[in-house]
Each structure stands twice: as structure tokens, then as C-alpha cells.
Amino acid sequence: MRFALIAFLLLTLFAGCAEKQGDEYVIGFSQCTGDDEWRRAMLDGMQRELAFHNNTKLIFRDAHANSAVQVKQIEALLQSGIQLLIVSPNESDPLTPVIEKAYKKGIPVVVVDRRTSSPYYTAYVGGDNYQVGKTVGEYAATLLGGKGKMIEVTGLPRSSPASDRHRGLVDALATRPGIQRVATLNGQWEKDIAKKELRKALPHFPDLDLIFAQNEVMAMGAREVCNEIFPERKIRVIGVDGLPGQFGDIQMVYDGHITATALYPTGGEEAARVAMNILQKQPYQKENLLQTAIIDSSNVRMIKMQTDKMISQQNDIERQQARIDEQLEIYQTQRGLLYVMTGLFIVSIILGSVALYSLIENKKINKELNSKNTEILIQRNRIQDIAEKAQEATESKFRFFTNISHEFRTPLTLILAPVEELLRQKNESPAVKKNLSLVQKNARRLLWLVNQLMDFRKIESGKIRLQVAENDIVAFISELMLPFEQVAKKRRIDFRLITTLSRLNVWFDRDMMDKVLFNLLSNAFKFTADWGHIYIHITHSANEVIIQVQDNGSGLSEADMAGAFEMFYQGKNSIKGTGLGLPLSREFVELHQGTITADGKKGEGAIFTVTLPLGNAHFQPEDIADPAAGTIEKSVAWTDTTIEMPAQGEATERKDLPTVVLIEDNEDLLAFMTGLLQNQYEIITATDGKAGLDQCFDTVPDLVLCDVMLPGMDGLQITSTLKADMRTSHIPVILLTAKNTPEQQVEGMQARADMYMTKPFSPQFLQESMRSLLTNRQLLQSTQVGRNIGDTETGLSRLDKKFVNELRALIVSRLDDPTLTVESIGREMGLSRVQLFRKTKALLGGGTNDLILNLRLEKACTLLRNPDLTVAEIADQTGFTSQSYFSTVFKTRFGVSPKDWRLVKS
């Protein structure tokens, strides 16, 4: 707040420094002539006129006779926000488009001296160039006595002044045949170019009498060339412009350098005057032609005196204006300084108060900081002690981790060996062999995972070492593919090796590379859908072999590619795993001095590339395996078993059995549990969360058995969704999971699961738990049958109570409607007929029609206590189509007719 107040005061003070200015006019002026004197004279004239308008700003741009540069400068002026554009072009055609653009954009355009090739401009100011040429021709004829030879030096051919002056000269000489125009040279308005052309032409005309140059710089150049080539002759030279000043052609005539010059006003004052009339909405003429006259020895003295006086007065005006500007600047500076000093004085008072207050506060804060620093030092020392203890605990955990991994191998071996013996026996039943195969496969998988963990610890401790030998990589990979071919065939996956090599010897550790490639293939099969493809490519260059495992599965996101080889990394949508496979593979490949990379796009598959150098020069001597040591032990591999799940369509529908939706992504466990439960329940299976949830909504089962870790949607989300939906809130849910910590179990119960069962579980305990949940549900149903609307509190969830209350209220409100049906009730409650039936049966023990009939009979009993109502009226008010049908139903339910019931109760 203090700083906001200071800022407000400063803004208020400095706002007073600004005075309200009148409307300022911004004029852009673009000039493109090579004549410095002409350019300076035009600009001076324009500035003289604009000096009478102190609210006008002139932005001047000089293109120095380059039309392309002038176009760019005009484009920039148009973008700068000018209100009017004055253009003095050197050539007409190149400038026409940009002038038209400005005109059509709504910016007034005043063209000076040279016209454009189109009528799209606001006003034109310039001399009558045709009259200039004609006047010079008439003067030349008079000067030469009607007879003589002359040369014309013109400007740019595409320039309107050049063509108009030439045309006027030709028309003037047409009536004077004695004057011969022996040559017309193109001087391009430049002195040096005119001199170059004259040096070529003059030697051919030794009897030349006169040279007409279309501007003063070419006239001066003509005089210099004449003095060079014919120093003894006095060839007459006539120019055009009549510019004042020390270097103007009026001075040239006065000094006798040229014979005469045709007055061609620059139009600067006139252009500025027209521009201001346009901006101030005053009348103006579109065409403003300036008059011409010949300046020679007869009148040059008087004209020179007038122009010199005018220049002197202009200089005085400029000096006075500069002095006024200086005084104004001093005034503005002093006034601003006064405001600033006043503001600083106020700010210093405020800052002094703030400083005093801050000093007091800082003392308090410093005291608190010293106390906090003491506490922090104590806490830091404690944290260091805790960190040291945590490091010791971590090392202890890693040691335990390694030791228990070793301990796992013995019981796993004791499991695998007897199972293999039992599988070799031929007297076992198919069901027993099926279960034994499942045990064998998962025991092998567990052994493989334990080996992975032990390899990881060996790498961390630096105790693992290579045992490389020369092997045929093509044959090695072909052999490694064999266990996966059965899975590929079963899932219709195109699985093949693509290479042009029949054999390639590479030095590598068979055990390590077996684990690397096996892990890549396992991941490929895990993330590739049925009917997909998995290709292994083998290529080689001069010094390395390249192995690529390519699939068209779920692919990799950018985050997956960045973290794929990080320890314990798992993508958001990845299937469950340890997160050790790819980091371990990278370590093994890097031990071979090779590289492994991942590439792909989300939803477009993945490519893992392993590169190994050829030869064995990059290995240490101790890395080379001893051939006498025998073959290297092959790592344990596991693949899908041949256990087939019964197709869901093949199971016969058994309406008398409870329906159970079983959601489990492990196909072996899904098959085992289906076989375990299929005799007691009608089983519906799903292998991912989304499909399982859809099955629950479609079938409204009696019980849901769900794994927690599922692809797409986990079990906790499924449970929360089911319990929050009126259609399925009553269904018991059992969660099966390997997460067995108390926190994880609490999380499962918070999702409103009915039971949380950890793996491994007892099949018998699972069956008894399911039976118990369904029995309790049936007992709950029996307590709800026949209850009144308000008697539904016991045993039901809040959502189920709401459903029962809404259902009964809806039926009661329409009891007198004989057309009341289950379909119409379902539509009003947003449920299908099947969903409404199963929901009602699960909660109340009977169907919706039973509930309608019960409520009608309850109301009939209440109405029968009123002696004023007849049985027919009661039948009509309770929705029965006739009195006879009502009596039949009533007697079936209560054993007596409505009339007898009334007599008994009365």
C-alpha cells in the first residue's frame, strides 16, 4: 500500500507537467532528385511556408535519384501514421503504384514537379514544363537571330518534365527553320552524365552556337565541356530552374557562366500551402501550374538582389524561431524541474516515514530471524543425523534385497523341479496338467524376475563382468524367437526376422544379450494388439551390427522415450512391470561398448535399436570367455502357456445362477479364476478397466470381482464409478490386488469396496467370501419387501435409499393409472427395463411389477377401511382394470375377498 501511494503521487505530479497540445499534423515528404541545389531549394521553400504552422511536423526522406529506394521510403512513411504525403518523383512509372495505394488508403497525396502515370492523386504542384521548353525555344531563336545550330541535353526519358520540355522546344522551333537542333543527348538530370555525352558529341559540331540543358547542373556541365573542347569560342548555354543562392543558376547567369536560365519554381511553398489547405479542410485546386520566365543579363541583377534578400530574411526567421524554441525549452525544463522538486520533497517525507517504520520493524524481524536461525541450525544437524541413518538403512535394505533375492532361488527351484517331474508323468488328468503348466510357467517367470533383480544389484555393485565369445548373431536371434512363435500364432501377430544376412559372427556375452533381446521382445508382445506385427531387422556396416525390434503397438510418447531407460520408470499408460527391464538392457549393451535407443510415436508403434561394434578389440582380455570353460548357462525364459480360455459365446446362459463380472488383465489368472467359479456362477470376463465397467453397466451383475492394477482404468476408479451410479450402486465389489500395505487397503475401502483381498489368496476363502456377500445381500432384500416408503434405512447405502424412495414415490403417484408399466417407470428414472428389473430385484428381492402390485394392494387395504368407498371405486383408485380382477388378485394374496377382509377388519 505504501508503494502504491507513492506511485500515485508521482503520477499525479508528472501528469501536471504535460500541457494540452492542439491537433498536430504529420506530413511525409519524399524527394527523389539528383540535383542537390534543387532538392535544397524545394525543402527550404516548404519549411518557410510550414513555419507559419507550428502544429505541423514534416518527416523528410531523400531517395537520392533512386526510384526503388523512394518506393520503400513511401511504404515506410505510410506505416508511420502520416496524415498527408508530398511526393517529388524522379520518374513517373515506378512511383505510380505506391502513390495510388496511398490515395486509395485515404491519405491525401500532393505530387510536386513531376506527374504520375495515373490520375489517382489529390493535387499537383509544378511548373508548366511544356511552356518552359517553348519559352526557351523562342528565346534561343531570338538570341541567335533566327539562324544557328543547337544541342538539347534532356533529363530521364520517362520523366514527365523532360518529355514536356522537349515537346515545348520542338513546337517552338517548328516555326523557325533557321534554328537547327543537331543533337538531343540524354543527361539523366546529372552533371557528370551530361558532360560525358557532350564530350562525345561536341567534336562533331565545331560550328555549334547554343546548348540547351534541361536543368542548371547539366547547364554548368555543358559550360565546363565547352571550355575544354572549344576554349576560344563562346558557345551560348541556356539552363532551366532559376535557383537562388551561391550555387544556383541565377548566380551562374550573374557570373556569366551560362547565358540564361528559364525560371522553374521548385513549388515547395506552393506544395506546403496546398497541403495545409487540404488538412484544414480549406478549398484548394487539384492542378497548380507555376509560371516561367527567362533570366538573362538584362534582369539577373534585380532578380539576384530579390532572392538574396529573401534568403537573408529566411535565415533571420529561422534564427528567431530557434531562439524562441530555446526559450520554450528552458521554460519547460524549469517548470518540469519545479514539479519534480516538489514531488521529490513529498516523496522524501513519505520515504522518511517509511524508513523510520521499517527500522522499527527490521529490529523485530532481526530478532525473530536470529531465533529462527538457531532453530534451523538445530534442525539441520538433526537432518544430517537422520540422513546418515537413512543412508545406513538404505544400504541395509539393499543388502537385505540382495540376500532375499538369493533366497528366492532355492524355493523356486524346489517348485520347478517337482512340477516338471509331475508333467512328465502320463497318468495325470488334463485338468491337473493344465494347473501344473500354469504353476510351472509363473514359477519360471518369478525366477526370471528374481534374476533381473540380482543382475541389477550386481551392476550397481560393479561385480558383474562380461564373458564374450564369437557367435553367429543371426542364428542366436532365430533361436531366441522360437519361444515367442507360439504366442504370435495364437494372437495372429506377424512375427518375423528380416535380414539379408545368412550368417554374421559377432563377439558378445550370450547370457546378457539373451536377456536384452528377450526383454525387448517381451515388451513388444506386451504392447502389440492381436493381428499386429513385430519385426526384427538385422543389418551391418563396416564396423557395427544393428539390431532393431519394431512393432505397431501402442507406441511411445516423448516422455516415454526420455524416461524409457531410467530405473523404475513406467509410462502413464504402461502395463504393469518392475521398470527394470530396459535400464538393465541398457547396462548390458553399454558393457559391450554398444548403444540402445528408443523411437516411435504415440499410437504408431515403437522401434528399439541395439548397435554392437564388430570384432573384439574393444574388450578387455578378462572379458573374453575361456573356451575350455564349457557353454554359458542360458537364462530362464517364460512365454504364454497353451491354456485356452473358453470363449464367452460358448458358455450357455444359466439364468438360475448369480452373475459375476470378473475383471483381470492377467490372462492366466483370469482363466484360473473362471475355471474356479464357473460351476457356481455365470461368469462375464474383461481384461481392461474400461471394458469391465461397460460390462457392469450392460449386465448389472450380482457381484464384481476386480483387480486393482488394470490398463486404462484401475480397480479403485471402477469401484468409485460403480458405487456413484444409481444403476450399479448396490453391487458388491471385491478388489483383488498385490498391494497389501495398510495404506493401500484403506485406499481400497475408501473407494467403497465391499472387500479388499490381497494376492496370493486362498481360492476357498474367495469362494466363501463371495457366497457370504451374496447371502447377506439376499437377507437385506428380504428386509425390504413390503416396507413403506420411509422404512428403507437399514443396510442400504445413501444412493440405494434414494433410489428405493424415488421408485416407490413414482409408483405411488401413479397407482391409479392402469397403464403404468416397467418401461414407463424406467424411462422416467433413466434406466433400461433390464437395469431397472435387476436393480429392484437386488435391493427388494422382487421385480418391479411385484413392487407395483404390492403397493397397489397396500393402498387397497387402506382404502377398504373407509366404509364410504365401494369395492369398484377402490379397484379404480388402485389402478386395477376391473373389480373382478382386483378381487381375484386380492384373494390370491390375502386368502379372502375384499368384502370379507373389510368385515373382518371393521
N, C-alpha and C positions, 0 to 999 in steps of 0.2 A: 504493500500500500504506500509506503514512504516513497519508493522509487517511482511509482505511478504518479504520485502527486508532483514530484519534481519534473517529470516528463511533461505533465500537463502545463505547468507554469512556464516551462521553456517554450513549448509550442505556442502558448498564448503570447509570449513576449515577441518571439520572432515573427509571428503572424502579423504583428503591428508594423514590422519593418517593410512589408510589401505594400505598395500603393496600387490602387486600381488603375490599370492601364486601359486606354482606348483600344478599339479594334486595330490590330496590326495586319497590314497587307504584306504578303510574301510573294515577291516576283522573281521568277527564274529567268536569267538572261544567258543564252547560249550563242557564242560567236565563233565563226569558222572562216577567218580570212588570214592570208599570209602577210598582209600589209600591216606592220606594227603601228605606223602612224594613223592609218585609217581606223584600226581597232581602238587605239587610244583616244582618238577624237570622238568616235561614236560613244565610248564608255563615259568620257568626260561630259559630253552633252547630256547623256541620260542622267548622270549623277547630279548635274547642275539643276535639271528640272525636278528630280526627286528630292532635292534639298528643301524644296518648299513643302514637302510632305514628311514630317518627322516620324510618322507612324508607319512608314514603309521600309521594308527590308529587301535589299536587292542581293540575290545569290548569283554571282557571275561565274561562268565556266567558259574557258577558251580551248577550242579544239585544234588550233594552230593549223588550219587548212586541211585537216583530216576529217573527211565526212563520216567515216566509220566510227571514229572517236566521238564525234559530235552526237551521233545517234545514241551511243551508250550513255553520254552525259545527259542527254534529254531524258532517257529512260530513268536515270537516277534522280533527276530533278522531279519527275512525275511521282516517284515513290516517296519523295521527301515532304510532300504535302504543300506544294506551292499553289497559289491561287490564280496565277496568270503566268503565261510563258511568252517571252520575247525571243525570237529566233532570227539570227542573221546567217543564213546558209551560204556556203561556198558553191554548192551545186544543188540543183533543184530535185532531180530524181531520187537520189539516196535519202533525202530528208522528207520526202512527201509522205511515206507510210507512217512514220512516227509522229509527224505533225497531225495527220488525220486521226491517229489514235488518241492524241491529247484532246483534239477538238471534240471527238465523239464521246470522250470520257466526261465532257462538260467543263473542261478547263479552257478559258479563252486563250487564243493564240494570236500574237501580233508578229507578222512577218516583216522584216526590215531589209531593205536594199535589194534582195533577190527573191523573186516569186517562187512558189512551189508549183508542182505539175497538176494540182487539183484545186478546186475552189473551197476546200474544207479548211478555212482559217477564219478568224474573227475580223482582222483588219490588216491592211498592207500599208507600210510607210516606206517611201523611197523616191528617188529621183526618176524623172522621165528619161530613161536611158535612150529611147529612140530619139527624143528631142536633143539629148546630149550629142549623139552621133551626127544628127543632121546639122546642128549648130556648128560643130567642129568642121564639117564638110563645107559649109557656106563660108566660114571664116578662112579656111585654108584656100578656097578659090579666090577670095578677096585678097588674101595675103600674097598669093603667087601671081596675081594679075590675070587670073583665068587660064594660066598655062603653066605646066610643070609636072614633075613626077613625085609620087609619094609612096611610102610603105606604111601599112597598118599592122600594128602589133596588138593582138587581141588577148582576152583572158581565156578561161576554160570554155571550150566549145559548148558544154552542157549547161553553162551558167547563163541565166536569162539576161543579166546586164551586158555580157559580152555579145550575145546574139542580137539584142536590141540596138546596141551602139553601132554594131557593124551594119545592121539594116538601115539605120538612120543615115550613116555615112554614104552608103551605096545610093540611097534615094537622093541625097543632096548632090552627089557628083553626076547623077544621071543626066541632069540638065546642063552640065558643064563638061563637055567632051574634051576640053583642053587640059583638064587635070587627069592624069593617068595614075591609077592605083596599080603599080607594077608588081607588088607582092603583098600577101597577107600572111603574117607569121603568128604562131601560137605561143605566146609568152606565159600563159597559165597564171597571170597576175603576179609572177615572181620576177624579181630583177635579174637574178643570175640566169634564169632560163631565157629571158628576153635578150640578154646580152649574148648568150650562146647562139641563138637563132640569127641575130643581127650580124654576128661575126661571119656566119656562113653566107649571108645574103648580100651584104653591102659591097663586097669587092665586085659583084656583077653589075652594080649600078653606080658607076663613078659620077654620073651627072644627076644624082638624086637631089631633090630640092627639099623634101619635107618628110618627117616621120611622125605618125600619129600613134601614140601609145595610150591604151585604154585606162591606165591609172598612173599615178605620179611616180611609183617606184620603177615601173618599166620605162617611163619617160626619162628618169635620171640615168637608168642603164643605157638607154639609147644615146644620150648625150655623151656618156663615157666611151662608148664604142665608136661614135663618130669622131671623137677627138683622137682615138687610137688610129683609126684607118685613114681618115681624111683630116689631118690636123690643120691643113692650110685652108680648108673650106668651112664655111659656117652654115651647116645644114640645119634648117629650122626643125624644132621639136615641139610638139603640142601634147600636153598630158590631160588627164582628167582627175578631178577630185576637189582641188582648191582648198587643201587643208591648211589651217593656220599653224603657227608655231615655228620653231627654229629649223625643223627638218621637213616642213610641209612644202607643197609645191607653190604656194604663194611666195614663200621665201626664195624658191628656185627662180621664179619669174623675176622677182625683185633683184636677185643677184645676177640675172642674165644667163643662168644655166639652161633654161628652156625658154622658148619664145612665148608660149601662152599655155593656159590650162583652162579647161571647162569646169566651172563650178558645179560640183555634185555634192550637195549637202549629205552628211552622214545620216541624218534622220534620228539621232539619239534623243534630242529634246522632244521632237515630234512624237517618237515612239513612246516615250515616257508619258507625255501628255495624253495620248490616246489610251494608254494602259490605265491611267488613273481615272479617265472618264468612264472606262468600262467597269472598273472595280467599284466606282462610286455611283454606278447606275446613271451616269450622265450621257447626253446624246454624243454620238461620235459617227464619223464616216468610215465606211469599210475601205475605200480606196483613198489614200492620202499621197498625192503626187507632188514632189518638190520641184521648184523651178530651177533652171540653169542659166548660166551667163559665162561669157568669155572674159578671162582675166589676162591682160597683157600689159605692156609697158605704159599704156595710156591710163590705166586705172589701178594698177597694182599698188602704187604708193598709198593711195587713200584706203584701199581695202586692207592693206597690211596694218595701217595705223588703227583701223577699227578692230581688227582681230586681236592685235597685241593688247589694245585697251581692254577688250573683253576677257582675255586670258588673265590679265592683271587683276581685273575685278573679281574674276572667279577665284583666283588664288587668295585674295583678301577675304572673300566669303568663306572659303574653306578654313583659313586661319581663325577667323572669328568663330566659326562653328566648332572647330577643335577646342578653342578656348572655353566656349560655353560648355562643351562636353566635359572638359576638365573640371570646371567649377561644379557642374552637376554631380560628377563622380565624387568630388571632395565632400559635397553636401550629403550625398547618400552614405558615404563612408562614415562621416561624423555622426549622422543620425543613427546609423546602424550600430556604431560603437557605443553611443549613448544607451541604446536599448540593451546591448549586450552587457554593458557595465551594470545597468540596473538589474538585469536578470541574474548576473553573477553575484551581485550583492545579496539578492534574495536567496539564491541557491546556497551562498556561503553561510547564511543564517540557518537555513534548513540543515545543511550538512554538519554545521557545528552542533546542532541539537542532536542529529542522528549519531554523530561521533561520540558525544557525551553519553547518550543512551547505550551505544554499542560498547563503550568502555566498561560501563557497569555490567552489562550482560556478559561481556567476554570474561570478566572476572569470575562470574558464576559458572560459565561454561568451562573455563580452565580448571576450576576446582572439580567439577564433575568429570572432566576428561582425565585428570590425574587419578581420580578414583577408578574410572573405567580402565585406564591403562594398567593399574595394579591388578585389577580383576583379570584383564586379558593375559597378562604375563602368567598369572597363576593357571588360567585355563590352558594357555599354550603349553606350559610344562606338563599339565595333565594329558593334553592331547598327544604330546610326544611320547609320554609313557604308554598311553593307550595304543599309539601307532606301533611302537616297538613290540608290545604284547600281541597286537593283531598280526604283525609280521611273523612272530613266532608261531601264533596259532595257524596262520596260513601255511607255513612250512609243515607244521604238524599235520594239517588236513591233507596236504599234498602227499605226505608220506603215507598217511592212512589210505588215501585214494589209490596210491600205487600198490600198497600191500593188499588191500581188499580186492583189487583187480586181479592180482595173482591168485588170491584165494578163490575167486570165482571159477578159475580154470579147472580146479580139481572136481567140484561137484558137477560142472558141465560135462566134463569127460565121463564121469560116472553115470550121467544121464544118457549121453550119446551112445556109449558102448553097449549097454543093455538093450536100448531101443533098436540099434542096428541088428543085434542078435535076434530079437523078437521079430523083426521084419523079415529076416531070412527064413524064419520058420513058416512052413506051408499050411499048418493046421489051424492058423488063426482065422477068425471070421473077417469078412470085408470091413465091417464097422470098426473092429479092433485095429486092423491095419490102417484104416483111414485116420483114426485118432493117433496111432503111433507115428504116422508120417507127419502129422501136424506137430507133434511133440519134437520129432527129430529136426524138422525144418526150423522151428523157432529156437530150439537149443543151439543149432548151428548159427543162427542169426545173433543170438546173445553172445556166443563165443567170438563171433566176428566183431561185435561192438566192443567187447572187452579187449580184444587185440588192438582195436583202434585206440582205445584209451591208454593202453600200455605203450603203444608206439608214440603217442603224444607226449607222455611223460619222459620217454627215452630221448625224444628230440629236445625237450625243454632242458633236460639234464646233460645233453651233449653226449650221451652214451651210445646212441645208435650209429652204426657205420655201414658203409656200402660193402657189398660183395658182388662186384660186377663180373660178368663173363660175356663172351661173344655169343649172341643168339640171333636166330632169324626172326625179325620183328613181325613179318607177315604171318608166319606160322604161329608165333606166340599169340597174336591177336585173334587169329582164326580159332585157336584152341580156347581162348578166353570167351569167345562168342557162343560156344556150344551150350552152356547152361541157360542162356537167355533165349535161345531159339524156340524152346517150348512155350515160354511166356509170350513171345512175339506171335507165334502161330495161334495161340489161344485168343489173343486180343486183336488179331488181324492187323498187326503192325508190320510195315515193310522194313525189315531189318537186314541190312546187307553191308558187306565190305567193298569199298570202291577204290581200286588201285590198279595201276598198270604194271606193278612190280610183281614178279613171281617169287622173288627172294631178295632180302636185304639184311645183311649182317650188321648188328648194332650192339655196342657194349652197354649193358645195363644190368641192374640188380633185378632178377626175375620176381622176387617176392615183393619188392617195393612197387615196381611197375604194374604188377598184377593188382595190387591194392589201388593204385591210381586209376587205371583204366576200368577196373571193376566198379569203383565209386562213381566214375563219370557215366558208365552205362546204367548203373542203378538209378542215378538221378534222372537220366534221360527217360527210362521206362516209367519212373515215378510221375514225371510231369508231362508225359505224352499221352493223349487220349487214344482210345481204341480207334483203329483204322488210320492211325497216323504213320509217320515214317521216322526211322532212326538210321543214319548212315555214318559209317566210319571211313574216313578218307586217309590214305597213306601216300605221301609224296616225299621227294627228297631233292636237295640241291647238292652242290659240290661238297658242302661241309656239315650238313644237318639233315635230319629226318623230321617231317612234320606230320603229326597225327591229329586229326580233327574228328570230334564226336558231334554230329549235327542232328537236331531233332526239330520237329514243328509243333512243339508243345506250348505250354503257357508262356514261355519266353522270360526275358529278364528286363526289369526296369533299370533306369540309370542308377538308382540307389542299390539295386541288387548287384549290378556289375561292379560298383565301387566297393561293396562290402562282402562280395561272394567269398573271398579268400581270407576274411577276418575270422578269428577264432570265435566260435559260438554264435556267429551271425545267422539270422534267419529272416527271410523276407516276410512282409506282412501277410502275403497270401501263400506262403510256402507250406508244404506238407510237413508234418511233424518229423523232427530229426534232432540229432545231437549238435549239429553245427560244427562238427569236427572233420567231416569227410574232405571238403575242399581245402581247408587250411593244411590238413595232413598231406593231401596230394601235392600241394604247392611245395611243402618242405621236402618231400621225396624227390620231386622234379628238380628243385634247386640243388639238392645234393648231387644230382647228375650234371650240374652246370647247365641245365636247360631252363626253359620258361614255360609257364602255363597261363593262358589268358582266357577271358570270357567275353562273349559278344552276343548281341541279339537285341530284339525289341519286344516290348510287352505284347503278348498275344501272337507273336510271329515266330516263336521258337528260339533256340539258343545254340551257339557254337562254342565249344571248348577246344582250344588249340594247345597241344603239347609239342614243344620243339626240343629235340635232343641232338647234341653235337655227335658227329660220327668219329670213329676212331677211339683210342683210349689214352691219348697223350694228355688229356686234361684231368686224368685221375691220378691220385697218389698211388705209389706202389702197394701200400697196405690196403687200398680199395679193391685190388684185383683178387678175385676168388681163387683159391687153390684148387686146381682140377682134381687133385687126389682126395679132396675132402668129400666127394660124392655130390649128389644132387641137392639142390637147395629145397628146403621144405616149402610146399605150396600152401598159400594162405587158404583159410576156410572161406567158402563161398556159400551163399544161400540164394535161392530163387523161389518163385511161386511154386507151390505144390500142385499136384494134379487133382486136388479135391474140387469137385464141381458142386456148386450150389444149385439146388433145384430151382427151375425157372418159376417166377411168381405166377405166370399164367397157367402153369401145370397144376398148381395146388387147387384142389376142389374147395369150393366155398362151403364153409361149415358155419351156418348161422347160429347154431346152438352153443358155439364156443366163444369166449371173450376175445375181442380183437386187441392185438398188441402191435404197436408200431415200434420197430427195432431200428435205431439209427446208429451205425458204426461204420467207420471208414476202413477198418482193417478187415479185408475180405475173409481171412481165415477165422478170425474171431466171430465175424458175422455168420459164417457157415456153421461154426460150432454151436453158437447160441441158438440159431434157427433149428438145428437138429435136436438140441436140448429141450426146446419149448414147443415144437410144432405139434406134439401129440395132445398138449393141454390147451393150446391157444391157436387162434387164427393169426398167423404172423404176416405182417407187411414190413418190408425192409427198405432202407435207404442208406446210401453211402456218403452223403454230404448233408450239411445242415439245412440248406435251402430246400432240397428235395424232401427231406424228412418233415420239415414244417408244413410243406404243401400237402403231404400225405395225411398229416394230423388234421388239417382243416377240411380235406376232402372226405375223410372216413369217420372223423370224430370217434377215435378208438376208446376202448375201456382203460388202457394203460399205455404209457410211453416209456420205453427203455432206451436211454440216450447216453452216448459217450460225451465227455466234456470237450475234448480237443478234436475239432472237426474242421475240414476245409470249408470256406465260405461263411459259415455262421457257427459259432461254438455252442455247446450244450447249455451254458448259462443264458445266452441270448434266446435260445429256443424255449427254455423253461419260462423266462420272463414274458416272452411273447404269448405263449400259450395261456399263462395264468392271468394275463391282462386282457385277453379276448373273451367275450361273453360266450362264444361258441365252444370254447375248449377249457375254460377256467376250472371246470370240475374234474378234469382228467388227472389221475395220479401220475407223477413223473418220478422215475428212478434214474439218478445220474450215476454212470459208471466212469471211473477215471483212475489214472495212475497218480494224480495229485492227492497226496494223503496228509499234508500238513494241516494243523488245526485251523490256520487262517484260510486255507483253500476250502476246507469243509464248511467253515462259517460262510464263506462267499457263496457256496452252492446252496446252503439253506436260506441265505438272504434272497436268492433268486426264486424262493418259494418252492423248491423241490420237496417232494414228499419223502425221499430217501436218498442218501449220498453213500454210495458203495465204492470202495477203493479196490483196484486191481493189485495182485490177483485175488479173486473172490471164490467163495465156495459155491458150486452150482446148486447144491441142495439149499444153501442159505438164500440164494437168489430166488429159487422157485418158491420157497416158503414165504419170503418177503412179498413176492408178487401175489401169492394166494391170500396173504393176510390183508394187503391193501384192498384187493377186490372184495374180500369178505366184509371188511369194515365199510366199504362203500355201499354194499348191499344192505347192511344194518342201518346205515344212515338213510337209505331210500325208504326203508320200512317205517322209520320215524316220521317221514314227511307225508306219507299217504294220508289223505283225508284231513290234513291240518288246515286251519283257517289262514287267511291272508297274513295275519300278524304273527302267526306261530311258526316262524321259519328261522329261528335264531340258532338252534342247536346244530353244531357240526358243519355248517356251511360257511364258505368264505363270503366276504362282503359283496363281491361281484356276483356270486351264485345266489345270495339272498336277494339282491337287486333283481336278478333275472326271474326268480320264482315269484317275487312280488309283482313285477311288471306283467308276467304271464297271467297270473291269477286275476289281477286287476283288469287286464284286457278282456279276459273271458267273461268275468262278472259283468263288465259294462255292456256286453253283447249277448247275455244269456237268453234274452227274449227273441233273438234273431235265429230262426230255424235254418238259415243258410250259412251259419257260422261253420267254417272248415279249417283244417290244419293249414292248408295252403294260404288262406287269407291271413291267419294269425302270423304265419312265418313271414309273409311279406311285410306286415306292419312292424315286426321285430327284426327285420333284416337278416333272416335265416332261411335256408332252403328247407324243404319238407323233411329230408333225411336228417339234417343237422338239428332241427327242432325236435324230431322224434327221439334221437339218441340223447340229446341234452336232457329232455324231460324224463326219459326213462332212467338215465344215470342219476338224476337228482331225486326223483319222486317215485321211482320203482315202476312206473307205468307210462304208457304212451300219452300223447296229447289228447286224443279222443277220450281216453279213460278219464283224464282230468276234467274235460268239459262235462262228461256225463255225471261225474261225482259232484261237481259244483252245481249242476242243474238240480240234482236230487237233494243236495243240501238246502238250496233255496226253496225247493218244493216243500220240504219238511217244515221250514219256517213259515211258509205261506199257509200250510194246512192248519196251523194253529189259529188262523183268523177265520172264524165261522162265517163271516160275511162273503167270503170268496167261494165260488163253486169250483169243482174239480176241473171243469173245462177251462175256467179263467186261469186257474193255476197252471194248467198244461200250456196255455198260450203264453203266459208271462215267463215261463222257464224254457221256451224255445222248442217244445215238442210239437210235431206237426198235427197230432190228433190226440183226443182224450183217451182213445183206446190204446194207442202206442204208449202214451205216458203211463197208463195203468199197468200195462204189461211189464214195462221196464221197472216201474216202482215195485211191483210184486216180486219180480225176479230178484231184486236187490234186498228187499226187506222182509219178504215172505208173506206180506199181507197187502191188500189193495189200499189205495189212498183213503177211501172212505172208512175202512176198518181201522187204519192207522190213526185217523182223526178221532174216531170214537175212543180208542184206547188212550190216547194222549190227552183227551179233553177232560 
